[in-house]
Amino acid sequence: MAGRYGVDQFARFLNFFVIILLVVSMLTRQGILYLLALALMVYSYFRIFSRNRAKRYAENAVYLQKTAKLRNHFATFSRDMRTRRTHHIYRCPDCRQKIRIPKGKGRIAVRCPKCSTEFIKKS
């Protein structure tokens, strides 16, 4: 197996999508979805076992570029959810910059680091 490209983010996405299509095709009994899932599975394994590393790398780079905004949104949401126990997250009323304030400090004056607007919030 030396020299093969292997599993990257795009291959993981394809495999996950294949599983979803297979489940939906079983529930709805749509043969076209099953055939589409089979074709995507063949393509995914073709990519995984391919020796053309440069081309597979370029395909993965395009996938990462197209999904960057969505992946960044979920990463930000996940980070914000992890800090909710110890911090409040407010937005500046002027520039909409997110500001993280520690909980349990009472009412405090918050100064936006971006635009220097000051506003009062409960922490």
Z-matrix of the N, CA and C atoms (Angstrom, degrees):
N
C 1 1.448
C 2 1.534 1 111.56
N 3 1.308 2 117.75 1 2.08
C 4 1.456 3 120.28 2 179.38
C 5 1.525 4 109.70 3 -63.24
N 6 1.322 5 115.04 4 142.12
C 7 1.453 6 120.36 5 179.12
C 8 1.514 7 114.17 6 88.01
N 9 1.303 8 118.25 7 -1.49
C 10 1.470 9 121.49 8 178.19
C 11 1.517 10 109.19 9 -81.67
N 12 1.331 11 115.76 10 156.47
C 13 1.463 12 119.28 11 -177.80
C 14 1.524 13 111.35 12 -75.13
N 15 1.311 14 118.40 13 -45.52
C 16 1.460 15 121.25 14 177.86
C 17 1.522 16 112.76 15 93.43
N 18 1.328 17 114.97 16 -168.28
C 19 1.458 18 122.13 17 -175.55
C 20 1.526 19 109.12 18 -92.79
N 21 1.333 20 116.26 19 125.26
C 22 1.460 21 121.45 20 174.76
C 23 1.533 22 108.38 21 -121.16
N 24 1.317 23 117.01 22 -171.57
C 25 1.463 24 121.27 23 -176.86
C 26 1.528 25 111.73 24 -62.69
N 27 1.323 26 116.72 25 -38.79
C 28 1.456 27 119.94 26 -179.39
C 29 1.530 28 110.77 27 -67.15
N 30 1.326 29 116.96 28 -39.73
C 31 1.466 30 120.35 29 177.58
C 32 1.527 31 110.73 30 -65.30
N 33 1.332 32 117.33 31 -39.39
C 34 1.467 33 119.97 32 176.72
C 35 1.520 34 110.97 33 -61.86
N 36 1.338 35 116.10 34 -43.49
C 37 1.457 36 120.17 35 178.11
C 38 1.523 37 110.77 36 -61.39
N 39 1.332 38 116.94 37 -45.40
C 40 1.465 39 120.21 38 179.55
C 41 1.524 40 111.56 39 -60.78
N 42 1.331 41 117.40 40 -43.69
C 43 1.462 42 120.72 41 180.00
C 44 1.527 43 111.23 42 -64.64
N 45 1.327 44 117.12 43 -41.48
C 46 1.466 45 120.90 44 177.17
C 47 1.529 46 110.49 45 -63.17
N 48 1.327 47 116.94 46 -42.27
C 49 1.460 48 121.67 47 179.55
C 50 1.530 49 111.16 48 -65.97
N 51 1.333 50 116.79 49 -36.54
C 52 1.464 51 121.27 50 176.85
C 53 1.525 52 110.15 51 -61.91
N 54 1.320 53 117.11 52 -44.28
C 55 1.471 54 120.77 53 179.43
C 56 1.524 55 110.53 54 -61.78
N 57 1.329 56 116.97 55 -43.61
C 58 1.471 57 120.53 56 178.63
C 59 1.530 58 110.18 57 -61.81
N 60 1.337 59 116.71 58 -45.21
C 61 1.463 60 119.79 59 179.15
C 62 1.518 61 111.90 60 -62.45
N 63 1.323 62 117.69 61 -39.48
C 64 1.466 63 120.51 62 178.61
C 65 1.523 64 111.54 63 -64.37
N 66 1.320 65 117.38 64 -42.18
C 67 1.472 66 120.70 65 178.68
C 68 1.520 67 110.35 66 -65.06
N 69 1.326 68 116.77 67 -45.26
C 70 1.472 69 120.18 68 -179.96
C 71 1.524 70 110.35 69 -64.93
N 72 1.326 71 117.80 70 -38.55
C 73 1.465 72 119.56 71 179.53
C 74 1.531 73 111.30 72 -67.45
N 75 1.339 74 117.26 73 -33.21
C 76 1.462 75 119.28 74 176.44
C 77 1.523 76 111.54 75 -69.54
N 78 1.342 77 116.44 76 -38.23
C 79 1.465 78 120.16 77 -178.78
C 80 1.523 79 112.66 78 -73.12
N 81 1.325 80 116.64 79 -37.03
C 82 1.466 81 120.12 80 -176.20
C 83 1.523 82 112.64 81 -98.52
N 84 1.316 83 117.00 82 -9.12
C 85 1.464 84 123.27 83 -179.02
C 86 1.539 85 111.86 84 56.77
N 87 1.323 86 114.70 85 42.69
C 88 1.461 87 121.56 86 177.32
C 89 1.523 88 108.49 87 -99.33
N 90 1.310 89 116.45 88 114.84
C 91 1.455 90 121.43 89 -178.91
C 92 1.510 91 113.17 90 -67.92
N 93 1.327 92 117.23 91 -30.38
C 94 1.459 93 120.65 92 -178.67
C 95 1.521 94 110.72 93 -66.71
N 96 1.334 95 117.32 94 -35.85
C 97 1.465 96 120.24 95 177.60
C 98 1.528 97 110.63 96 -67.26
N 99 1.323 98 115.95 97 -37.03
C 100 1.469 99 120.28 98 177.50
C 101 1.526 100 110.45 99 -64.55
N 102 1.316 101 116.82 100 -43.14
C 103 1.465 102 120.36 101 179.23
C 104 1.524 103 111.41 102 -66.28
N 105 1.329 104 116.88 103 -39.03
C 106 1.463 105 121.00 104 176.66
C 107 1.528 106 110.46 105 -63.41
N 108 1.332 107 116.97 106 -43.01
C 109 1.465 108 120.87 107 177.83
C 110 1.518 109 110.69 108 -62.25
N 111 1.317 110 117.23 109 -41.24
C 112 1.464 111 121.18 110 178.74
C 113 1.531 112 110.87 111 -63.57
N 114 1.323 113 116.57 112 -43.39
C 115 1.467 114 120.41 113 179.31
C 116 1.532 115 110.94 114 -64.11
N 117 1.326 116 117.18 115 -41.89
C 118 1.461 117 120.03 116 177.92
C 119 1.522 118 111.76 117 -66.38
N 120 1.329 119 117.23 118 -34.76
C 121 1.457 120 120.62 119 177.95
C 122 1.522 121 110.71 120 -66.20
N 123 1.324 122 116.48 121 -41.86
C 124 1.465 123 120.45 122 177.69
C 125 1.526 124 109.75 123 -62.96
N 126 1.326 125 117.77 124 -43.93
C 127 1.464 126 121.42 125 178.90
C 128 1.528 127 110.88 126 -62.87
N 129 1.333 128 116.33 127 -41.74
C 130 1.455 129 120.47 128 180.00
C 131 1.527 130 111.05 129 -61.79
N 132 1.330 131 117.26 130 -46.08
C 133 1.458 132 119.94 131 178.73
C 134 1.522 133 111.78 132 -68.64
N 135 1.322 134 117.15 133 -31.86
C 136 1.457 135 120.45 134 173.63
C 137 1.523 136 110.06 135 -59.85
N 138 1.334 137 116.29 136 -44.70
C 139 1.464 138 120.84 137 179.23
C 140 1.532 139 111.01 138 -64.56
N 141 1.328 140 116.39 139 -43.13
C 142 1.469 141 120.35 140 -177.07
C 143 1.528 142 111.14 141 -63.70
N 144 1.333 143 118.22 142 -42.06
C 145 1.457 144 121.77 143 -176.55
C 146 1.525 145 113.88 144 -91.87
N 147 1.321 146 117.20 145 4.60
C 148 1.457 147 121.43 146 -177.58
C 149 1.536 148 111.19 147 -68.38
N 150 1.325 149 115.05 148 146.76
C 151 1.467 150 120.77 149 174.95
C 152 1.532 151 111.49 150 -97.34
N 153 1.313 152 117.03 151 -9.76
C 154 1.464 153 121.22 152 -179.76
C 155 1.530 154 108.85 153 -83.67
N 156 1.308 155 115.15 154 80.12
C 157 1.462 156 121.42 155 -173.71
C 158 1.525 157 112.40 156 -64.10
N 159 1.302 158 117.92 157 -37.97
C 160 1.469 159 121.44 158 -177.58
C 161 1.526 160 110.89 159 -63.52
N 162 1.323 161 116.30 160 -44.18
C 163 1.462 162 119.77 161 -179.46
C 164 1.525 163 111.46 162 -67.52
N 165 1.346 164 117.84 163 -42.21
C 166 1.469 165 121.01 164 178.81
C 167 1.530 166 110.81 165 -65.90
N 168 1.324 167 116.54 166 -37.47
C 169 1.463 168 120.91 167 176.54
C 170 1.524 169 110.56 168 -62.82
N 171 1.325 170 116.97 169 -41.58
C 172 1.470 171 121.29 170 178.85
C 173 1.528 172 110.76 171 -65.51
N 174 1.342 173 117.52 172 -40.51
C 175 1.473 174 120.47 173 177.43
C 176 1.524 175 110.94 174 -62.45
N 177 1.333 176 116.49 175 -42.61
C 178 1.456 177 120.05 176 179.24
C 179 1.533 178 110.85 177 -65.68
N 180 1.326 179 117.10 178 -38.28
C 181 1.461 180 121.03 179 178.79
C 182 1.521 181 110.92 180 -63.37
N 183 1.319 182 117.91 181 -40.08
C 184 1.467 183 121.34 182 177.11
C 185 1.525 184 110.11 183 -63.98
N 186 1.342 185 116.78 184 -44.06
C 187 1.469 186 121.09 185 178.08
C 188 1.528 187 110.41 186 -59.64
N 189 1.332 188 117.15 187 -45.76
C 190 1.463 189 120.47 188 -179.44
C 191 1.522 190 111.28 189 -65.08
N 192 1.322 191 116.63 190 -36.90
C 193 1.463 192 120.17 191 179.33
C 194 1.529 193 110.88 192 -67.23
N 195 1.326 194 117.23 193 -42.17
C 196 1.468 195 121.25 194 -178.43
C 197 1.530 196 112.13 195 -69.38
N 198 1.331 197 117.79 196 -30.36
C 199 1.464 198 120.94 197 -176.14
C 200 1.522 199 112.94 198 -102.41
N 201 1.323 200 118.30 199 6.85
C 202 1.468 201 121.21 200 -175.48
C 203 1.526 202 112.09 201 -60.10
N 204 1.314 203 117.55 202 -44.28
C 205 1.461 204 120.65 203 -177.22
C 206 1.529 205 111.21 204 -64.06
N 207 1.326 206 116.78 205 -43.61
C 208 1.459 207 121.12 206 179.51
C 209 1.529 208 111.38 207 -66.85
N 210 1.341 209 117.38 208 -43.65
C 211 1.461 210 120.68 209 179.26
C 212 1.527 211 110.87 210 -64.80
N 213 1.331 212 117.22 211 -37.54
C 214 1.460 213 121.43 212 178.02
C 215 1.524 214 110.73 213 -65.73
N 216 1.332 215 116.87 214 -39.39
C 217 1.464 216 121.06 215 178.51
C 218 1.527 217 110.72 216 -61.17
N 219 1.338 218 117.31 217 -46.30
C 220 1.458 219 120.67 218 -179.81
C 221 1.524 220 111.56 219 -68.12
N 222 1.330 221 117.90 220 -35.45
C 223 1.463 222 120.72 221 178.08
C 224 1.524 223 110.84 222 -66.13
N 225 1.328 224 116.73 223 -41.25
C 226 1.461 225 120.84 224 177.91
C 227 1.519 226 110.87 225 -65.41
N 228 1.325 227 116.75 226 -43.70
C 229 1.459 228 120.88 227 178.22
C 230 1.528 229 110.75 228 -61.24
N 231 1.312 230 116.92 229 -43.58
C 232 1.460 231 121.52 230 179.51
C 233 1.527 232 110.86 231 -63.22
N 234 1.320 233 117.35 232 -43.95
C 235 1.464 234 121.14 233 178.42
C 236 1.523 235 110.83 234 -62.10
N 237 1.333 236 116.74 235 -43.04
C 238 1.467 237 120.39 236 179.17
C 239 1.523 238 111.52 237 -63.88
N 240 1.317 239 117.86 238 -38.28
C 241 1.465 240 121.13 239 179.45
C 242 1.531 241 111.62 240 -67.56
N 243 1.337 242 117.20 241 -35.11
C 244 1.462 243 119.95 242 178.73
C 245 1.522 244 112.08 243 -67.19
N 246 1.333 245 117.58 244 -31.29
C 247 1.467 246 120.38 245 -176.61
C 248 1.520 247 113.01 246 -93.25
N 249 1.321 248 119.55 247 1.24
C 250 1.469 249 121.80 248 -177.10
C 251 1.530 250 113.41 249 -64.55
N 252 1.322 251 118.22 250 -26.48
C 253 1.470 252 119.91 251 -179.87
C 254 1.512 253 112.19 252 -69.63
N 255 1.298 254 117.41 253 -34.21
C 256 1.463 255 120.70 254 -173.94
C 257 1.523 256 113.82 255 -108.86
N 258 1.316 257 118.18 256 -13.44
C 259 1.465 258 120.58 257 -175.10
C 260 1.531 259 111.13 258 -139.74
N 261 1.333 260 114.97 259 150.76
C 262 1.464 261 122.06 260 167.11
C 263 1.513 262 106.97 261 -95.83
N 264 1.313 263 116.85 262 147.07
C 265 1.461 264 120.96 263 175.99
C 266 1.520 265 107.30 264 -118.48
N 267 1.326 266 115.58 265 116.37
C 268 1.453 267 122.13 266 179.43
C 269 1.513 268 109.35 267 -115.15
N 270 1.330 269 115.00 268 162.51
C 271 1.462 270 121.04 269 174.70
C 272 1.524 271 108.70 270 -111.92
N 273 1.314 272 114.99 271 141.47
C 274 1.458 273 120.46 272 176.23
C 275 1.521 274 108.02 273 -65.66
N 276 1.346 275 118.19 274 133.04
C 277 1.467 276 119.61 275 -179.01
C 278 1.533 277 113.55 276 -66.65
N 279 1.321 278 118.15 277 -20.98
C 280 1.462 279 120.12 278 -178.98
C 281 1.526 280 113.21 279 -92.51
N 282 1.334 281 116.77 280 -55.93
C 283 1.470 282 119.56 281 -172.54
C 284 1.531 283 113.45 282 -103.17
N 285 1.327 284 118.67 283 -3.86
C 286 1.469 285 125.15 284 177.81
C 287 1.532 286 113.01 285 67.29
N 288 1.327 287 118.27 286 17.63
C 289 1.460 288 123.10 287 176.20
C 290 1.530 289 109.57 288 -67.94
N 291 1.344 290 117.89 289 135.58
C 292 1.461 291 120.84 290 176.09
C 293 1.519 292 109.49 291 -74.52
N 294 1.349 293 115.21 292 135.54
C 295 1.458 294 121.21 293 179.16
C 296 1.516 295 107.71 294 -129.42
N 297 1.329 296 116.49 295 129.20
C 298 1.461 297 122.08 296 -178.22
C 299 1.528 298 108.86 297 -101.03
N 300 1.354 299 115.11 298 123.18
C 301 1.458 300 121.85 299 -176.94
C 302 1.527 301 108.45 300 -119.05
N 303 1.353 302 119.04 301 132.44
C 304 1.464 303 119.62 302 178.46
C 305 1.522 304 111.48 303 -67.05
N 306 1.335 305 116.05 304 144.78
C 307 1.469 306 120.89 305 -179.74
C 308 1.523 307 110.39 306 -76.83
N 309 1.339 308 115.02 307 157.37
C 310 1.454 309 121.47 308 171.82
C 311 1.511 310 115.58 309 84.24
N 312 1.301 311 119.66 310 18.74
C 313 1.467 312 122.52 311 -179.90
C 314 1.530 313 112.36 312 -104.52
N 315 1.329 314 118.27 313 1.81
C 316 1.466 315 121.26 314 -178.05
C 317 1.517 316 111.09 315 79.55
N 318 1.340 317 115.31 316 -157.95
C 319 1.466 318 119.70 317 177.77
C 320 1.523 319 108.17 318 -81.95
N 321 1.322 320 115.77 319 124.79
C 322 1.456 321 120.34 320 -177.77
C 323 1.516 322 110.63 321 -131.01
N 324 1.308 323 114.52 322 153.56
C 325 1.465 324 120.79 323 174.09
C 326 1.523 325 107.56 324 -85.76
N 327 1.314 326 115.79 325 124.35
C 328 1.461 327 122.15 326 -177.70
C 329 1.525 328 108.08 327 -107.38
N 330 1.319 329 116.19 328 130.80
C 331 1.460 330 121.11 329 176.90
C 332 1.526 331 108.08 330 -109.61
N 333 1.312 332 115.15 331 125.25
C 334 1.466 333 120.69 332 179.88
C 335 1.527 334 108.92 333 -69.34
N 336 1.327 335 117.69 334 128.21
C 337 1.470 336 119.41 335 179.57
C 338 1.527 337 113.66 336 -71.95
N 339 1.319 338 116.14 337 -17.26
C 340 1.459 339 119.67 338 -176.93
C 341 1.530 340 112.20 339 -88.20
N 342 1.344 341 116.63 340 -48.49
C 343 1.469 342 119.72 341 -174.55
C 344 1.522 343 113.17 342 -116.76
N 345 1.328 344 118.74 343 -0.14
C 346 1.472 345 125.96 344 178.06
C 347 1.517 346 113.80 345 64.59
N 348 1.321 347 118.42 346 19.22
C 349 1.463 348 121.79 347 174.53
C 350 1.524 349 108.13 348 -71.95
N 351 1.318 350 116.55 349 138.28
C 352 1.466 351 120.57 350 178.82
C 353 1.512 352 109.02 351 -111.42
N 354 1.347 353 116.08 352 133.56
C 355 1.458 354 121.98 353 178.17
C 356 1.522 355 108.43 354 -145.80
N 357 1.331 356 116.25 355 160.20
C 358 1.462 357 121.49 356 -175.74
C 359 1.519 358 109.26 357 -105.16
N 360 1.335 359 115.28 358 131.07
C 361 1.449 360 121.91 359 178.36
C 362 1.517 361 109.34 360 -137.92
N 363 1.337 362 115.38 361 157.90
C 364 1.452 363 121.89 362 175.77
C 365 1.530 364 107.91 363 -89.25
N 366 1.325 365 115.44 364 131.26
C 367 1.471 366 117.08 365 -178.67
C 368 1.513 367 111.45 366 -101.62
